[in-house]
Amino acid sequence: MGKPQIAVQGKSPGGEKAVVTYVGDGDGASLKRKDGSELNCRIDTIDSPETAKPKYGKQGQAYAEESKQTLQKMILNKEVTVTVTNPNGKYDRQYCKIEVEGKGVDKAMLQAGAAWLYRRYSTDPELDKAEGEAKKAKRGLWADPNAKNPEDFRRNK
C-alpha cells in the first residue's frame, strides 16, 4: 500500500477527511478516519456489478472487476471527504457520499460506465444525466448490450 495522497477539495457539509485503505468492489470502500477508527462505506447512490464471492459459492457478474479497478484508481490510498448519509447499512457498511478531488465519486463512477444509478435512493438529475451519457457512449459496462443491473442479478441468484 502506497503513501496516502491528499486529493481533496471537500464540498460536503459535515464531511470528514479520511484515507481509503481498501476497495472491495465498485461501490464500497474502507476508510481510516483521522482518529484512527475504521469506516466501512457503501456509496449510497450507485450499484456496481457484483464481484465473485468464492467463499460463499457466488459467481461474479460481468464487468465487476473492471468496476472495482475503476474505483480503486479513483480513491485507493487517497484522502477523501466522506459524509455518512445513513449509519444503518447492511453487511457492517454505512451508506456514504465520498468526494475526491472535489468531485463526487458516485458521479465519476457513472460517467465511467462503471456503475448503475440506484434510482430508488437518488433523484439527482446530474447523476441520471451522467449515467445516460455513459450509456449513450457505450462506455464501460454499457459496451455490453446485455448488461444486467446488479439488483436483478442478485434477485436471480
C-alpha positions as CSV (number, residue, x, y, z in Angstrom):
1,M,0.0,0.0,0.0
2,G,1.4,3.4,-1.0
3,K,1.6,6.6,0.9
4,P,-1.7,8.4,1.1
5,Q,-2.1,11.2,-1.3
6,I,-4.1,14.3,-0.5
7,A,-6.5,14.7,-3.3
8,V,-9.5,16.6,-1.9
9,Q,-11.3,19.9,-2.1
10,G,-14.2,18.9,0.1
11,K,-17.6,20.4,-0.6
12,S,-19.8,18.1,1.6
13,P,-21.2,19.9,4.6
14,G,-20.4,17.9,7.7
15,G,-18.0,15.7,5.8
16,E,-14.8,14.5,7.3
17,K,-11.4,13.7,5.9
18,A,-10.4,10.0,5.8
19,V,-7.9,7.9,3.8
20,V,-9.2,5.0,1.7
21,T,-7.5,1.8,2.8
22,Y,-9.4,-0.8,0.8
23,V,-11.8,-1.1,-2.1
24,G,-13.7,-4.4,-2.2
25,D,-15.9,-3.7,-5.1
26,G,-17.2,-0.9,-7.3
27,D,-19.5,0.6,-4.7
28,G,-17.7,0.0,-1.4
29,A,-14.6,1.1,0.5
30,S,-13.0,1.0,3.9
31,L,-11.5,4.2,5.2
32,K,-9.3,5.2,8.1
33,R,-10.5,8.3,9.9
34,K,-8.2,11.0,11.5
35,D,-8.9,9.4,14.9
36,G,-7.6,6.1,13.7
37,S,-11.0,4.4,13.6
38,E,-12.2,2.4,10.5
39,L,-15.3,3.3,8.5
40,N,-16.8,0.8,6.0
41,C,-18.8,2.6,3.4
42,R,-21.2,1.7,0.6
43,I,-21.6,4.6,-1.8
44,D,-25.2,5.5,-1.4
45,T,-26.4,6.3,-4.9
46,I,-24.7,3.7,-7.1
47,D,-24.8,0.0,-7.6
48,S,-21.9,-1.8,-9.2
49,P,-21.7,-5.2,-10.8
50,E,-21.4,-8.0,-8.2
51,T,-17.9,-9.4,-7.5
52,A,-17.4,-13.1,-7.2
53,K,-17.5,-14.5,-3.6
54,P,-16.0,-17.9,-3.9
55,K,-16.0,-18.4,-0.2
56,Y,-19.8,-18.4,-0.4
57,G,-20.1,-20.1,-3.7
58,K,-21.3,-17.0,-5.5
59,Q,-20.2,-16.2,-9.1
60,G,-19.4,-12.7,-10.1
61,Q,-21.1,-10.5,-12.6
62,A,-19.7,-9.3,-15.9
63,Y,-17.6,-6.1,-15.5
64,A,-17.4,-6.4,-11.7
65,E,-13.6,-6.5,-11.6
66,E,-13.3,-3.5,-14.0
67,S,-15.7,-1.6,-11.8
68,K,-13.7,-2.4,-8.7
69,Q,-10.5,-1.3,-10.5
70,T,-12.0,1.9,-11.6
71,L,-13.0,2.8,-8.0
72,Q,-9.5,1.7,-6.8
73,K,-7.8,4.1,-9.3
74,M,-10.1,6.9,-8.2
75,I,-9.8,6.7,-4.4
76,L,-7.4,3.9,-3.0
77,N,-4.8,5.4,-0.7
78,K,-6.1,8.9,-1.2
79,E,-7.5,11.3,1.3
80,V,-11.2,11.9,0.6
81,T,-14.1,13.7,2.1
82,V,-16.7,11.3,3.4
83,T,-20.2,12.0,4.7
84,V,-22.2,9.2,6.3
85,T,-25.7,9.6,4.9
86,N,-27.2,6.5,6.7
87,P,-25.4,4.7,9.6
88,N,-27.7,1.7,9.3
89,G,-26.4,0.0,6.2
90,K,-26.2,-3.8,5.5
91,Y,-23.2,-6.0,6.0
92,D,-21.5,-3.8,8.5
93,R,-21.3,-0.9,6.0
94,Q,-22.7,2.6,6.4
95,Y,-24.1,4.4,3.4
96,C,-21.8,7.3,2.5
97,K,-21.1,10.1,0.0
98,I,-17.4,10.2,-1.0
99,E,-15.7,13.0,-2.7
100,V,-12.2,13.1,-4.2
101,E,-10.5,16.0,-5.9
102,G,-13.7,18.0,-5.3
103,K,-15.8,15.5,-7.3
104,G,-18.5,13.1,-6.2
105,V,-17.3,9.5,-6.7
106,D,-20.8,8.4,-7.5
107,K,-21.0,10.7,-10.5
108,A,-17.5,9.8,-11.6
109,M,-18.3,6.1,-11.5
110,L,-21.5,6.7,-13.5
111,Q,-19.6,8.8,-16.1
112,A,-17.1,6.0,-16.5
113,G,-19.8,3.5,-17.1
114,A,-18.7,1.5,-14.0
115,A,-21.9,1.5,-12.1
116,W,-25.7,1.9,-12.3
117,L,-27.6,4.7,-10.7
118,Y,-29.5,3.4,-7.7
119,R,-32.7,5.2,-8.7
120,R,-34.5,4.0,-5.6
121,Y,-32.1,6.1,-3.5
122,S,-31.4,9.1,-5.8
123,T,-33.4,11.6,-7.7
124,D,-30.4,13.7,-8.6
125,P,-30.8,14.8,-12.2
126,E,-27.0,15.2,-12.6
127,L,-26.4,11.6,-11.7
128,D,-29.1,10.5,-14.0
129,K,-27.5,12.6,-16.8
130,A,-24.1,11.1,-16.1
131,E,-25.4,7.5,-16.4
132,G,-27.3,8.4,-19.6
133,E,-24.3,9.9,-21.2
134,A,-22.2,6.8,-20.4
135,K,-24.9,4.6,-21.7
136,K,-25.2,6.6,-25.0
137,A,-21.5,6.5,-25.5
138,K,-21.4,2.7,-24.7
139,R,-18.8,3.4,-22.0
140,G,-17.6,0.8,-19.6
141,L,-20.3,-1.8,-18.8
142,W,-22.6,-0.1,-21.3
143,A,-20.5,-1.6,-24.1
144,D,-22.3,-4.9,-23.4
145,P,-25.8,-4.7,-24.9
146,N,-26.9,-7.3,-22.4
147,A,-25.6,-5.5,-19.3
148,K,-27.6,-6.7,-16.3
149,N,-28.5,-4.4,-13.4
150,P,-26.8,-5.8,-10.2
151,E,-30.2,-5.7,-8.4
152,D,-31.7,-8.0,-11.0
153,F,-28.5,-10.2,-10.9
154,R,-28.8,-10.6,-7.1
155,R,-32.5,-11.3,-7.3
156,N,-31.9,-14.1,-9.8
157,K,-29.1,-15.8,-7.8
